[in-house]
Amino acid sequence: MTRGTSATAGSRHARRRPLPRARNRRAALALSAILLITAVSVAVRLILEANPACQVALPAYFYPGADWTRAIASRPVPRIMILDITSSGAGTSPDRNYQAAIKRARDAGITIMGYANTNYTQRPASAVETDVKNYRAWYNVTDIFLDEVASSSAGVPYYRRLANYIHAVNPGSAVMLNPGTYPAEQYMSVGDIVMVYENTYASYVHLHVPGWVSSYPAAKFAHVIYATSRSQLANAISLSQRRHAGYVYVTGRSGSNPYGSLPGYWPREDAIIARGCPVPSAPQPSLAG
């Protein structure tokens, strides 16, 4: 390219320059867009990156009462509490007791996620979207936990549609997916957090972790381990750290709803979390993953 230009060419370029007022408007619009994008990313990071080494994602599948009070009074508090009202979604009308409990939890610094069942893609996406709208309207809850998530790549379009919808109507919100197992890797681009393990401690000690897991931040992964005895608690938490999980919850309960109350050893579990979920210096040789 030659460096010189004629006077005629230079005058043509000058006429195409926007007026200063137009430039100011464009600059203002660009600045507004940058501020909006920054606000959205900061809001999501508040969930995904607050001490990602060890956080609690608590399935609060119990009615407001003593266990909500115990969780809210914990030090530290759970980073996330998953709000399950009907075992399907937000229900058909608001519940004042949940509204009050959610406000107390928020005031304590807990992020509340609204539960919505997807029945492995068989629940109509429109029904899930209605839950999303009702959680926001009735409880001011904009972060969503999608349960019974498929794990094969065939389900990705369904969940991408839901995640895109949630992010669009609730800018800055986070979406947690729960396949309960390591899904096809494509799901990592759909969910902000993916619950890749939900099963017993007996199975957890033999868990195989795919190699691709290390390519993502720990804050992208959640593990929930139930049927765990008091003597197994510390090892379950340390295993979650070795397996690159930023979120963990352990309970001794089992059955159809292992999350119907806090575990009896909750104070001890919370104390381990408070210490940063230390990993033993000598891992047990029998542990897989």
C-alpha positions, 0 to 999 in steps of 0.5 A: 500500500502506498502512503501518499494520497491525493488532495481529492481522495483526502477530501472524499474521506473527510466528507464521510467522517461522522459529525461529532454528535453522531460519534458521541451517540455511537460512543455512548451506545458502545459504552452502554453495551460494554457496561451491560455485558460487564454487569451480566458477567459479574453477576454470573461470576458471583456464583461461579467464582466465589471461592470455587475451591470448595462451596456447598450446593444444597438441595433444599428439598424440605419445607421452610422451617428448622432446616432452612433456619439451620442452613441460613445460620451456618458459617459459612452459609451454603453458596447455593440452595436449590429451591424445590417446591413441587418436585416439578417446578414452581407450582401454580401459585406463590407460597408465602412461607417460601417467600419469607425463607428465600428473603432470609436466605438471600439476606444471608448471602445465599444464592437461590436456584429454582428447581425445574424437572425436565424429565430427560427432555420429555417435559415440554420446554414451554412448561419449564419456561413457565416455571422460569417466569413464575419463579421470577414473578413469585419469588424473585428467583432468576437462577435455575436448576434443571433436573433429570437432564439427559446425558447423551448429545441428542439432548443438547439442543433441548437444553441449549434452548432452555439455557438460552431462554433463561439467560435471555429473560433473566440476564446474568442468571446461572443455569445448573444442569443435573444429569447426575453423571458425566454427560457428553462434553457438549453440555459444558457449553450449555450449563454454567454449572453441571452436576456430574455426580449424584449417587451414593458414597459406595459408588463414588469411591469408584468414580471414573473422571473423564480426561476432559474435566481438567479443561474446565474450571472446578466451578463448572462442576458439582458433586452430590453424594448421599448414603454417606456415613459420618466416618466417610464424610471427610473423605467424600469431601476430599475426594470431591476436591481431587476430582475437580468439583467446585461444589459439593454436598454430602448427606447420610440420608438415602431413599426416594428423597435423600434431601428431605432434611439436613444430615445429622452431621451438618455442623461437621460438614459445614466446618470442613467446608469452612476450612477450605475442604482440605485434601489429605496428603496421602490419598487412599490407594483404592480410590478411583478417578 
